[in-house]
Amino acid sequence: MKKIYKYLASALLAAPMFASAATSYNLSNDFSYSNNPNDAWSFLYGTTLLTSQVPLNNGNPLYPAALPGYWSTGADLWSNTPDVIKAAVNGSSAGETDSDFLAGDVIIHSPNAGEPLFIVWTAPEAGTIDFASDIWYAHSVVNRSNDASVSLSGSSLGSATISSASYGDRSNTWHLSGNDLSVIAGDTLVFAFTKSAGQSFGSLDGINVDITFASAVPEPETYAMLLIGLGLLGFSIRNKKQTA
């Protein structure tokens, strides 16, 4: 009997207990024009989910970039903020420059008033994440700034002021990353944006986020070893009863 227990323990210790089932998330690639939340991503103004908008063609130069739709509190690019847009054209075709953003970049306009804009990624289950993010000023036609911060389930990972003087274009970004960060289901990686103090209006920032999520999944070999060990243990117990 002791030999069986010893074999079972050795087998389980020798077997790799977990495999990394990795899933990649990218803010631009995953962008949806119709769903919020969209899989693990959500866009909020304070605690309220932003709604899908088709921009009014009322002379705002950003209009071509916001097609075929974007996320905001309303369809007027002049007055409704905050905004989350996957740019349909380069900045030079939308009242900015190509150093501000290119087609496919996600850009945000911080709120003109009120609570922060939040871009949130939510962990689907327990595991670990590696992430890399880049944030930059994308509004070179005006001299403003945003305060940006990143947190994981309420714990700050970093903050910065994003302006033409600091992190001023897509080639000069505020880069923040983290590796092997433990999460449980429902934990959130949050990117928050507010206009800097003393300003009347928010402004545009570009944001890119890549996340690799690895869940803890038992290896098939582990189950096989466990079943073999339990089978041998049961066989040994039955034989012992028969010979008693």
C-alpha positions in Angstrom: 0.0 0.0 0.0 2.8 2.4 0.9 4.4 1.8 -2.5 1.1 2.7 -4.2 0.8 6.0 -2.3 4.5 6.7 -3.1 3.9 6.1 -6.8 0.8 8.3 -6.9 2.5 11.2 -5.1 5.6 10.9 -7.4 3.4 10.8 -10.5 1.5 13.9 -9.6 4.6 15.8 -8.6 6.3 14.9 -11.8 3.4 15.8 -14.1 3.0 19.5 -15.2 0.0 20.7 -13.3 -1.0 23.6 -15.5 -0.8 24.7 -19.1 -1.0 28.3 -20.3 -4.1 28.8 -22.5 -3.2 32.2 -23.8 -5.7 34.7 -25.4 -4.6 37.9 -27.0 -6.5 41.1 -26.8 -5.8 44.3 -28.8 -7.9 47.5 -28.4 -7.9 48.4 -32.1 -8.3 44.9 -33.5 -11.1 44.1 -31.1 -12.9 47.4 -31.7 -16.7 47.0 -32.2 -19.0 49.7 -33.7 -22.1 48.1 -32.2 -21.3 46.3 -28.9 -20.4 47.9 -25.6 -19.3 45.9 -23.7 -17.6 44.0 -26.5 -16.1 40.7 -25.1 -13.7 41.9 -22.4 -13.6 45.6 -23.4 -16.0 48.3 -22.3 -16.1 52.1 -22.6 -17.7 54.2 -19.8 -18.3 57.8 -18.9 -18.1 57.5 -15.1 -20.4 54.5 -14.4 -22.4 54.8 -17.6 -21.7 52.8 -20.8 -21.1 55.0 -23.8 -23.6 54.4 -26.7 -23.0 53.8 -30.4 -23.2 56.9 -32.5 -23.2 57.9 -36.2 -21.5 61.3 -36.4 -23.4 64.3 -37.6 -21.9 65.8 -40.7 -22.0 69.4 -39.3 -18.5 70.7 -40.2 -16.4 69.1 -37.5 -13.1 68.2 -39.2 -12.9 64.9 -37.2 -16.0 63.6 -39.0 -14.2 61.4 -41.6 -12.3 59.7 -38.8 -15.4 58.8 -36.9 -17.1 56.9 -39.7 -18.9 54.5 -39.8 -19.6 55.1 -36.1 -18.0 55.7 -32.7 -18.8 55.7 -29.0 -20.1 58.8 -27.2 -22.9 60.4 -25.3 -24.4 61.9 -28.5 -23.7 62.3 -32.2 -22.4 65.9 -32.2 -18.6 65.8 -32.4 -18.5 69.5 -31.4 -20.4 69.1 -28.1 -20.8 65.5 -27.1 -18.0 64.1 -25.1 -16.3 61.8 -24.2 -15.6 60.0 -27.5 -13.9 56.7 -28.4 -13.1 56.4 -32.1 -11.3 53.9 -34.3 -9.9 56.3 -36.9 -11.1 55.5 -40.4 -8.6 57.9 -42.0 -5.2 59.4 -41.2 -5.1 62.5 -39.1 -4.2 64.7 -42.1 -7.6 63.8 -43.6 -9.4 64.7 -40.4 -8.2 68.1 -39.3 -5.1 66.9 -37.6 -1.7 65.5 -38.8 -0.5 62.0 -39.4 1.7 62.4 -36.3 -1.5 62.7 -34.3 -3.0 59.5 -35.6 -3.2 57.1 -38.5 -6.1 55.0 -39.8 -6.8 52.1 -37.4 -5.6 54.0 -34.3 -8.0 54.3 -31.4 -8.3 57.9 -30.3 -10.3 59.3 -27.4 -11.6 62.7 -26.6 -11.6 63.3 -22.8 -14.8 64.7 -21.3 -15.4 68.4 -21.5 -16.9 68.2 -18.0 -17.9 65.6 -15.4 -16.5 62.2 -14.6 -13.5 60.5 -16.3 -13.6 58.4 -19.5 -12.8 54.8 -18.7 -11.5 52.2 -21.1 -11.8 48.9 -19.3 -10.6 45.4 -19.9 -12.2 42.7 -17.6 -10.5 39.4 -16.8 -12.8 36.5 -17.9 -11.4 34.1 -15.3 -8.4 33.6 -13.0 -4.9 33.7 -14.6 -2.2 36.1 -15.4 -1.8 39.0 -17.8 1.1 40.6 -19.7 0.1 44.0 -21.1 1.7 46.9 -23.0 0.1 50.3 -23.6 1.0 53.4 -25.4 -0.8 56.8 -25.0 0.0 60.0 -26.8 -1.3 63.5 -27.5 -3.3 63.4 -30.8 -4.6 67.0 -31.0 -1.8 69.2 -32.3 -4.1 71.9 -33.6 -4.8 73.0 -30.0 -2.6 73.3 -26.9 -4.4 71.3 -24.2 -3.6 68.3 -22.0 -5.2 65.3 -20.5 -4.4 63.5 -17.2 -4.2 59.7 -17.8 -3.9 56.9 -15.4 -3.8 53.1 -15.4 -4.9 50.8 -12.6 -5.4 47.1 -12.1 -8.4 46.3 -9.8 -8.0 49.6 -8.0 -4.2 49.5 -7.6 -2.4 52.2 -9.5 0.1 51.1 -12.1 1.0 54.6 -13.2 -0.2 58.1 -14.3 1.0 60.9 -16.6 0.0 64.2 -18.1 -0.4 63.9 -21.9 0.2 67.1 -23.8 1.9 68.5 -26.8 4.9 69.1 -24.5 5.0 65.5 -23.2 4.2 62.4 -25.2 3.3 64.8 -27.9 2.7 62.5 -30.9 2.4 58.8 -31.9 6.2 58.5 -32.2 6.7 59.8 -28.6 4.3 57.9 -26.3 3.8 57.2 -22.7 4.6 53.6 -22.6 3.5 51.4 -19.7 3.7 47.6 -19.4 3.4 44.8 -16.9 4.2 41.1 -16.9 2.8 38.1 -15.0 0.2 40.1 -13.2 -2.2 37.9 -11.3 -6.0 38.4 -11.9 -9.2 36.7 -10.9 -12.5 36.7 -12.8 -13.9 40.2 -12.9 -10.6 42.0 -12.2 -10.3 45.1 -14.4 -7.4 46.9 -16.1 -8.6 50.5 -16.4 -7.3 53.4 -18.5 -8.8 56.7 -17.3 -8.8 60.1 -19.0 -9.8 63.5 -17.7 -9.0 67.0 -19.0 -6.2 68.7 -17.0 -7.1 71.2 -14.3 -7.9 74.7 -15.5 -9.0 73.7 -19.0 -12.5 74.4 -20.4 -12.4 71.5 -22.9 -11.0 68.0 -23.1 -8.7 66.9 -25.9 -7.7 64.0 -28.1 -5.3 61.2 -27.1 -4.3 58.1 -29.0 -4.2 54.8 -27.2 -2.9 51.4 -28.1 -3.3 48.4 -25.7 -2.1 44.8 -26.1 -3.0 42.2 -23.5 -2.0 38.5 -23.3 -4.2 36.6 -20.9 -3.1 33.2 -19.7 -5.7 31.1 -17.8 -4.7 28.2 -15.5 -5.8 25.0 -17.2 -4.9 21.5 -15.9 -2.8 19.5 -18.3 -4.5 16.4 -19.8 -1.4 14.4 -18.6 -2.2 15.4 -15.1 -5.6 13.9 -15.2 -4.2 10.8 -16.8 -1.6 10.4 -14.1 -4.2 10.9 -11.4 -6.6 8.3 -12.9 -3.8 5.8 -13.2 -2.7 6.3 -9.6 -6.3 6.1 -8.3 -6.9 3.0 -10.3 -3.8 1.3 -8.9 -4.8 2.4 -5.4 -8.3 0.9 -5.8 -6.9 -2.3 -7.2 -4.5 -2.6 -4.2 -7.3 -2.0 -1.7 -9.6 -4.6 -3.4 -6.8 -7.2 -3.4 -6.0 -6.5 0.2 -9.7 -7.2 1.2 -9.8 -10.4 -0.8 -6.7 -11.8 0.9 -7.6 -10.7 4.4 
